[in-house]
Amino acid sequence: MHLRLPDSGAGRPVAVVVVTWNSAAVLPGFLDSLPAGMKGLDWRLVVADNDSSDDTVALVRKLAPEATVVETGRNGGYAFGVNAALRAAADWQDGHGAVLVCNPDIRMAEGCAATLVDALGAPLPDGSRVGISVPLLYEEDGVLIHSLRREPSLTRALGEAVIGNRRAGRFPSLSELVTAPAAYGARTCADWATGALMALSRECVTACGPWDESFFLYSEETEYCLRARDLGLWTRLEPAARATHLGGESRVSPRLWSLLVVNRVRLYRRRHGLTAATAFRGAVLLRELSRAALGRPPARAAVAALLGAAQSRQEV
């Protein structure tokens, strides 16, 4: 399906959307990095705060008094915050152009955002277009983050369960994770990418509508990218754009890891139905069981969450 191009948003400011929740420790560094990261663009900052109990809102008002601050009043999740910020940007008198969705623990290199925004709308060989662009992401110590992903499938879930996602990532049919070095050295289209920093075209925002708030955290960017791809608006890595991501708590937090794992299964069921999702859940459970046997607390929590959710007949 190919969409008719709506208003491109040319001449309108880029909306820099940030969702915060108790982000006071990382927010000053993010705000300090913005002028260099946004160099060459007309932009406005929108911060949607999900009821922080620390000094996050006060810091924004002090360090970025020109920003639009949306106090949502509750911690409704990441997609909930993104949607609140997008509504605020839509209310600007002149509207907005592209949208840059950022985590507050992102630090953009100089000119990163302009490179991402310039990529939006680029035609692709099959007649589709770039609707979402993402940069190369690095850990704080300079290690490249494998941020590109393939669409979830049963064979990929099994491949990750049997040989691990990083080793399986070399084989497109066996892992969601894209690990091939060549993929990160060139402009590469992917089914989806991690959502720490992504630019969305105005066309994409219009065509896709709101982010899915039923995902409190994790899988919301997967769902959004796949929905955009289904409309002919692909996610593409722009290797000339670079940023550092300070995050990674899901790797060590049992609570966050279990939420990530359960939401993977929930999303798969949305797109493939109950029978396929049951098999997919089994493959994911096998992966977590093998890691739980090694004494890893996040995996043990994920196993309990998968079994508990199934027994309570939730959408997994």
VOPAGU-2260 file (C-alpha; in pm, 1 decimal, decimal comma):
REM VOPAGU-2260
SITE   aa  ch    i         X         Y         Z
SITE  MET   A    0       0,0       0,0       0,0
SITE  HIS   A    1     143,3     336,5    -100,5
SITE  LEU   A    2      18,0     653,1      60,0
SITE  ARG   A    3     -42,3     986,4    -100,1
SITE  LEU   A    4     207,6    1232,2      42,4
SITE  PRO   A    5      40,7    1472,8     287,9
SITE  ASP   A    6     184,2    1805,9     399,7
SITE  SER   A    7     556,9    1743,2     446,3
SITE  GLY   A    8     584,1    1989,6     730,7
SITE  ALA   A    9     854,4    2186,7     546,6
SITE  GLY   A   10     924,7    2513,9     722,9
SITE  ARG   A   11     772,7    2391,4    1047,0
SITE  PRO   A   12     986,4    2321,0    1352,8
SITE  VAL   A   13    1100,2    1972,0    1442,1
SITE  ALA   A   14     923,0    1857,2    1757,4
SITE  VAL   A   15    1174,9    1706,4    1998,6
SITE  VAL   A   16     964,7    1473,2    2214,3
SITE  VAL   A   17    1102,7    1344,3    2544,6
SITE  VAL   A   18     915,3    1131,4    2799,2
SITE  THR   A   19    1043,9    1159,2    3156,3
SITE  TRP   A   20     983,3     974,2    3479,6
SITE  ASN   A   21    1218,1    1049,0    3767,7
SITE  SER   A   22    1479,7    1152,1    3512,3
SITE  ALA   A   23    1653,6    1427,6    3709,1
SITE  ALA   A   24    1987,4    1243,7    3710,3
SITE  VAL   A   25    2016,5    1221,2    3329,4
SITE  LEU   A   26    1812,4    1517,3    3209,9
SITE  PRO   A   27    2073,3    1797,0    3247,4
SITE  GLY   A   28    2316,8    1608,9    3023,4
SITE  PHE   A   29    2045,9    1555,3    2763,1
SITE  LEU   A   30    1952,1    1923,9    2762,6
SITE  ASP   A   31    2318,1    2024,7    2738,3
SITE  SER   A   32    2364,9    1805,5    2431,5
SITE  LEU   A   33    2058,7    1930,7    2245,5
SITE  PRO   A   34    2196,7    2246,7    2079,4
SITE  ALA   A   35    2481,5    2055,7    1912,1
SITE  GLY   A   36    2265,7    1754,9    1831,8
SITE  MET   A   37    1995,9    1971,1    1672,7
SITE  LYS   A   38    2240,3    2196,3    1487,2
SITE  GLY   A   39    2103,1    2324,4    1157,5
SITE  LEU   A   40    1737,0    2270,9    1247,3
SITE  ASP   A   41    1451,9    2484,6    1374,3
SITE  TRP   A   42    1323,9    2287,5    1670,7
SITE  ARG   A   43    1111,3    2300,2    1982,3
SITE  LEU   A   44    1130,0    2079,1    2287,1
SITE  VAL   A   45     826,6    1901,7    2434,2
SITE  VAL   A   46     871,4    1716,8    2763,0
SITE  ALA   A   47     592,0    1486,0    2876,9
SITE  ASP   A   48     647,0    1403,6    3243,2
SITE  ASN   A   49     478,1    1090,7    3376,4
SITE  ASP   A   50     427,8    1210,5    3733,7
SITE  SER   A   51     790,2    1219,4    3847,4
SITE  SER   A   52     849,4    1232,6    4222,1
SITE  ASP   A   53    1194,5    1392,0    4186,7
SITE  ASP   A   54    1302,3    1732,6    4049,3
SITE  THR   A   55    1254,1    1646,4    3681,5
SITE  VAL   A   56     987,9    1908,2    3604,4
SITE  ALA   A   57    1164,2    2179,7    3802,5
SITE  LEU   A   58    1487,5    2106,6    3615,6
SITE  VAL   A   59    1318,6    2136,0    3277,1
SITE  ARG   A   60    1161,0    2467,6    3371,8
SITE  LYS   A   61    1495,1    2596,0    3500,1
SITE  LEU   A   62    1729,9    2465,1    3229,2
SITE  ALA   A   63    1494,4    2483,9    2928,1
SITE  PRO   A   64    1236,5    2754,7    3007,9
SITE  GLU   A   65    1129,3    2770,5    2643,3
SITE  ALA   A   66    1021,1    2405,0    2642,5
SITE  THR   A   67     660,8    2292,4    2638,0
SITE  VAL   A   68     607,8    2084,8    2953,0
SITE  VAL   A   69     315,5    1842,7    2971,3
SITE  GLU   A   70     250,9    1707,4    3318,7
SITE  THR   A   71      44,3    1397,9    3244,6
SITE  GLY   A   72     -58,8    1343,7    3607,3
SITE  ARG   A   73      16,3     971,6    3613,1
SITE  ASN   A   74     272,2     720,5    3496,8
SITE  GLY   A   75      75,0     581,6    3205,8
SITE  GLY   A   76     376,5     437,6    3025,4
SITE  TYR   A   77     608,8     542,2    2746,4
SITE  ALA   A   78     355,4     544,0    2460,4
SITE  PHE   A   79     113,9     737,1    2682,2
SITE  GLY   A   80     379,2    1004,0    2730,8
SITE  VAL   A   81     471,0    1016,5    2361,6
SITE  ASN   A   82     106,8    1067,6    2266,5
SITE  ALA   A   83      66,0    1345,3    2524,8
SITE  ALA   A   84     369,8    1523,9    2381,3
SITE  LEU   A   85     250,2    1478,5    2022,3
SITE  ARG   A   86     -86,4    1632,4    2111,9
SITE  ALA   A   87      89,3    1931,9    2262,0
SITE  ALA   A   88     304,5    1974,4    1949,7
SITE  ALA   A   89      -5,2    1953,6    1728,4
SITE  ASP   A   90    -151,4    2247,0    1921,4
SITE  TRP   A   91     132,5    2480,9    1824,8
SITE  GLN   A   92       2,0    2768,1    1614,8
SITE  ASP   A   93     220,2    2668,6    1317,7
SITE  GLY   A   94     208,6    2295,6    1388,8
SITE  HIS   A   95     519,4    2078,5    1363,7
SITE  GLY   A   96     722,1    1911,1    1093,2
SITE  ALA   A   97     916,5    1595,8    1166,8
SITE  VAL   A   98     923,2    1450,1    1516,9
SITE  LEU   A   99    1231,9    1338,1    1706,6
SITE  VAL   A  100    1141,3    1090,4    1982,8
SITE  CYS   A  101    1419,9    1071,3    2242,2
SITE  ASN   A  102    1495,7     903,6    2570,5
SITE  PRO   A  103    1636,4    1149,8    2825,0
SITE  ASP   A  104    1951,2     937,4    2854,4
SITE  ILE   A  105    2045,0     999,4    2489,6
SITE  ARG   A  106    2340,1    1221,2    2399,8
SITE  MET   A  107    2341,7    1319,3    2032,0
SITE  ALA   A  108    2658,9    1393,0    1840,7
SITE  GLU   A  109    2673,1    1725,1    1658,2
SITE  GLY   A  110    2434,2    1739,0    1363,4
SITE  CYS   A  111    2279,2    1400,9    1442,9
SITE  ALA   A  112    1918,5    1519,5    1420,1
SITE  ALA   A  113    1963,4    1703,3    1089,4
SITE  THR   A  114    2102,1    1387,7     930,3
SITE  LEU   A  115    1804,5    1187,3    1054,7
SITE  VAL   A  116    1547,1    1444,0     943,6
SITE  ASP   A  117    1707,6    1483,1     599,2
SITE  ALA   A  118    1665,6    1107,9     545,4
SITE  LEU   A  119    1289,8    1111,4     598,3
SITE  GLY   A  120    1073,7    1064,6     291,5
SITE  ALA   A  121    1358,5     923,8      82,2
SITE  PRO   A  122    1224,9     684,7    -183,7
SITE  LEU   A  123    1320,8     317,7    -166,1
SITE  PRO   A  124    1362,4      78,5    -460,6
SITE  ASP   A  125    1025,1     -91,7    -408,0
SITE  GLY   A  126     833,2     236,5    -416,0
SITE  SER   A  127     803,2     269,5     -40,0
SITE  ARG   A  128     968,8     550,5     158,4
SITE  VAL   A  129    1170,6     615,1     470,3
SITE  GLY   A  130     922,2     702,1     743,1
SITE  ILE   A  131    1149,4     649,1    1044,0
SITE  SER   A  132    1523,8     708,7    1063,9
SITE  VAL   A  133    1758,7     601,1    1341,1
SITE  PRO   A  134    2126,2     667,9    1418,5
SITE  LEU   A  135    2414,9     449,7    1515,6
SITE  LEU   A  136    2390,5     407,1    1891,8
SITE  TYR   A  137    2685,3     355,6    2123,6
SITE  GLU   A  138    2724,5     257,7    2486,4
SITE  GLU   A  139    2885,9     512,2    2715,3
SITE  ASP   A  140    3219,0     330,1    2673,3
SITE  GLY   A  141    3200,2     359,6    2293,3
SITE  VAL   A  142    3081,1       6,0    2214,8
SITE  LEU   A  143    2837,5     -10,6    1922,2
SITE  ILE   A  144    2483,1    -111,3    2014,7
SITE  HIS   A  145    2314,5    -355,8    1776,3
SITE  SER   A  146    1992,7    -155,8    1746,1
SITE  LEU   A  147    1840,0    -300,1    1426,9
SITE  ARG   A  148    1578,5    -572,5    1447,2
SITE  ARG   A  149    1389,5    -812,8    1223,7
SITE  GLU   A  150    1020,5    -887,7    1262,7
SITE  PRO   A  151     954,4   -1146,8    1536,7
SITE  SER   A  152     887,6   -1498,0    1407,7
SITE  LEU   A  153     869,3   -1849,3    1550,0
SITE  THR   A  154    1191,7   -1962,0    1380,5
SITE  ARG   A  155    1373,7   -1654,6    1510,9
SITE  ALA   A  156    1247,8   -1715,1    1863,8
SITE  LEU   A  157    1365,0   -2076,4    1840,7
SITE  GLY   A  158    1702,4   -1973,8    1701,6
SITE  GLU   A  159    1755,9   -1734,7    1991,5
SITE  ALA   A  160    1649,3   -2002,9    2238,0
SITE  VAL   A  161    1888,1   -2265,5    2099,8
SITE  ILE   A  162    2202,5   -2071,1    2007,7
SITE  GLY   A  163    2153,0   -1723,3    2158,8
SITE  ASN   A  164    2043,2   -1404,0    1988,8
SITE  ARG   A  165    2390,4   -1262,8    1920,8
SITE  ARG   A  166    2523,5   -1576,2    1751,5
SITE  ALA   A  167    2191,9   -1632,3    1575,4
SITE  GLY   A  168    2189,7   -1267,9    1465,0
SITE  ARG   A  169    2428,0   -1352,3    1180,2
SITE  PHE   A  170    2146,9   -1553,4    1019,3
SITE  PRO   A  171    1835,6   -1357,0     914,6
SITE  SER   A  172    1600,0   -1652,2     970,4
SITE  LEU   A  173    1724,2   -1729,4    1322,3
SITE  SER   A  174    1718,3   -1405,2    1520,9
SITE  GLU   A  175    1543,1   -1071,2    1548,3
SITE  LEU   A  176    1873,7    -906,1    1632,6
SITE  VAL   A  177    2078,8    -780,2    1336,1
SITE  THR   A  178    2448,6    -824,5    1414,6
SITE  ALA   A  179    2616,0    -822,3    1070,5
SITE  PRO   A  180    2880,7    -544,7    1070,7
SITE  ALA   A  181    2788,4    -448,4     714,5
SITE  ALA   A  182    2436,8    -356,8     828,2
SITE  TYR   A  183    2578,6     -87,0    1054,6
SITE  GLY   A  184    2822,5      48,9     800,1
SITE  ALA   A  185    2564,4     155,8     543,1
SITE  ARG   A  186    2209,7     284,1     515,3
SITE  THR   A  187    2012,8     -23,0     613,6
SITE  CYS   A  188    1636,6     -73,4     624,4
SITE  ALA   A  189    1503,2    -283,9     909,9
SITE  ASP   A  190    1163,8    -404,7    1025,1
SITE  TRP   A  191    1213,4    -207,3    1345,4
SITE  ALA   A  192    1480,7     -55,3    1565,8
SITE  THR   A  193    1523,3      20,1    1932,5
SITE  GLY   A  194    1337,8     338,2    2017,9
SITE  ALA   A  195    1592,1     533,9    2222,9
SITE  LEU   A  196    1621,6     790,0    1941,9
SITE  MET   A  197    1419,1     795,7    1622,3
SITE  ALA   A  198    1302,9    1058,1    1376,5
SITE  LEU   A  199     949,9    1027,5    1238,2
SITE  SER   A  200     835,1    1198,1     921,2
SITE  ARG   A  201     522,4    1408,7     936,8
SITE  GLU   A  202     373,2    1163,3     690,0
SITE  CYS   A  203     446,0     875,9     926,7
SITE  VAL   A  204     294,3    1054,1    1226,8
SITE  THR   A  205     -18,7    1132,7    1025,8
SITE  ALA   A  206     -55,7     786,2     873,7
SITE  CYS   A  207      13,9     582,2    1187,7
SITE  GLY   A  208    -174,0     791,6    1440,3
SITE  PRO   A  209    -115,5     748,5    1814,5
SITE  TRP   A  210     131,5     506,8    1969,5
SITE  ASP   A  211     -28,0     199,1    2125,0
SITE  GLU   A  212     -74,0     279,0    2494,3
SITE  SER   A  213    -165,7     -79,7    2583,6
SITE  PHE   A  214     210,2    -143,4    2596,6
SITE  PHE   A  215     323,1      25,4    2916,8
SITE  LEU   A  216     690,8     -16,0    2833,9
SITE  TYR   A  217     870,7    -218,0    2564,2
SITE  SER   A  218     726,4    -336,5    2231,9
SITE  GLU   A  219     558,4       0,3    2173,6
SITE  GLU   A  220     833,9      99,5    1931,3
SITE  THR   A  221     820,4    -246,8    1770,5
SITE  GLU   A  222     446,3    -214,9    1714,2
SITE  TYR   A  223     482,3     138,4    1579,0
SITE  CYS   A  224     764,0      54,5    1335,5
SITE  LEU   A  225     584,7    -254,9    1206,0
SITE  ARG   A  226     263,4     -56,6    1162,8
SITE  ALA   A  227     454,4     209,2     967,5
SITE  ARG   A  228     624,5     -55,8     753,8
SITE  ASP   A  229     286,2    -209,9     672,4
SITE  LEU   A  230     191,7     131,1     532,5
SITE  GLY   A  231     503,5     149,8     314,4
SITE  LEU   A  232     702,9     366,2     556,8
SITE  TRP   A  233    1023,5     186,9     651,7
SITE  THR   A  234    1272,3     229,0     933,7
SITE  ARG   A  235    1624,9     303,2     808,5
SITE  LEU   A  236    1957,3     335,1     983,9
SITE  GLU   A  237    2155,6     647,5     894,9
SITE  PRO   A  238    2517,6     565,4     990,2
SITE  ALA   A  239    2628,7     927,1     953,7
SITE  ALA   A  240    2408,8    1009,5    1255,2
SITE  ARG   A  241    2549,7     904,3    1590,9
SITE  ALA   A  242    2440,4     914,0    1952,6
SITE  THR   A  243    2531,7     767,2    2290,3
SITE  HIS   A  244    2270,7     579,8    2493,8
SITE  LEU   A  245    2330,3     561,8    2867,8
SITE  GLY   A  246    2043,0     318,3    2931,3
SITE  GLY   A  247    2025,2     -56,9    2957,7
SITE  GLU   A  248    1849,2    -117,0    3289,0
SITE  SER   A  249    1632,3    -389,4    3134,1
SITE  ARG   A  250    1942,6    -609,3    3112,3
SITE  VAL   A  251    1979,2    -630,4    3487,7
SITE  SER   A  252    1633,8    -556,5    3629,5
SITE  PRO   A  253    1414,5    -867,7    3669,6
SITE  ARG   A  254    1098,4    -656,3    3670,4
SITE  LEU   A  255    1182,4    -471,0    3347,8
SITE  TRP   A  256    1316,1    -779,9    3171,4
SITE  SER   A  257    1001,8    -977,8    3250,4
SITE  LEU   A  258     788,4    -691,3    3115,5
SITE  LEU   A  259     994,0    -684,9    2795,9
SITE  VAL   A  260     955,1   -1059,5    2745,1
SITE  VAL   A  261     579,9   -1068,7    2813,9
SITE  ASN   A  262     515,4    -775,5    2580,7
SITE  ARG   A  263     701,1    -951,3    2299,3
SITE  VAL   A  264     449,9   -1234,4    2320,9
SITE  ARG   A  265     153,5    -998,0    2350,6
SITE  LEU   A  266     255,7    -815,8    2033,2
SITE  TYR   A  267     309,6   -1141,0    1844,9
SITE  ARG   A  268     -41,9   -1252,2    1931,6
SITE  ARG   A  269    -182,6    -920,6    1810,7
SITE  ARG   A  270     -30,5    -976,6    1470,1
SITE  HIS   A  271     -57,2   -1355,6    1432,3
SITE  GLY   A  272    -341,0   -1489,3    1645,9
SITE  LEU   A  273    -367,8   -1729,0    1939,4
SITE  THR   A  274    -242,1   -2053,4    1783,1
SITE  ALA   A  275      76,9   -1902,0    1642,4
SITE  ALA   A  276     130,8   -1701,3    1960,1
SITE  THR   A  277     112,5   -2015,1    2173,7
SITE  ALA   A  278     401,5   -2166,9    1978,5
SITE  PHE   A  279     592,3   -1838,9    1990,7
SITE  ARG   A  280     542,3   -1815,9    2365,8
SITE  GLY   A  281     679,6   -2168,7    2400,6
SITE  ALA   A  282     996,5   -2073,6    2213,5
SITE  VAL   A  283    1042,3   -1759,6    2424,4
SITE  LEU   A  284     980,8   -1961,0    2740,4
SITE  LEU   A  285    1245,4   -2214,0    2633,1
SITE  ARG   A  286    1498,9   -1934,0    2596,3
SITE  GLU   A  287    1423,4   -1790,5    2939,6
SITE  LEU   A  288    1421,9   -2134,2    3105,3
SITE  SER   A  289    1769,1   -2209,2    2970,1
SITE  ARG   A  290    1898,5   -1884,0    3114,4
SITE  ALA   A  291    1713,2   -1928,7    3442,0
SITE  ALA   A  292    1891,0   -2262,2    3479,8
SITE  LEU   A  293    2216,7   -2064,6    3477,0
SITE  GLY   A  294    2097,1   -1869,3    3779,1
SITE  ARG   A  295    2006,6   -1542,8    3605,2
SITE  PRO   A  296    1744,8   -1352,3    3810,6
SITE  PRO   A  297    1595,9   -1160,4    3511,2
SITE  ALA   A  298    1531,6   -1488,0    3329,7
SITE  ARG   A  299    1372,7   -1644,4    3637,8
SITE  ALA   A  300    1141,6   -1343,7    3666,2
SITE  ALA   A  301    1054,1   -1370,6    3296,9
SITE  VAL   A  302     965,3   -1740,4    3333,1
SITE  ALA   A  303     735,5   -1661,4    3625,7
SITE  ALA   A  304     575,1   -1375,9    3432,7
SITE  LEU   A  305     514,9   -1588,5    3122,0
SITE  LEU   A  306     363,9   -1874,2    3321,5
SITE  GLY   A  307     160,5   -1645,2    3544,9
SITE  ALA   A  308      22,4   -1441,7    3256,3
SITE  ALA   A  309     -81,0   -1757,5    3071,3
SITE  GLN   A  310    -253,7   -1899,4    3377,6
SITE  SER   A  311    -445,4   -1576,9    3435,0
SITE  ARG   A  312    -551,2   -1573,6    3065,2
SITE  GLN   A  313    -397,6   -1241,1    2984,1
SITE  GLU   A  314    -310,8   -1155,7    2627,2
SITE  VAL   A  315       1,6   -1368,9    2595,7
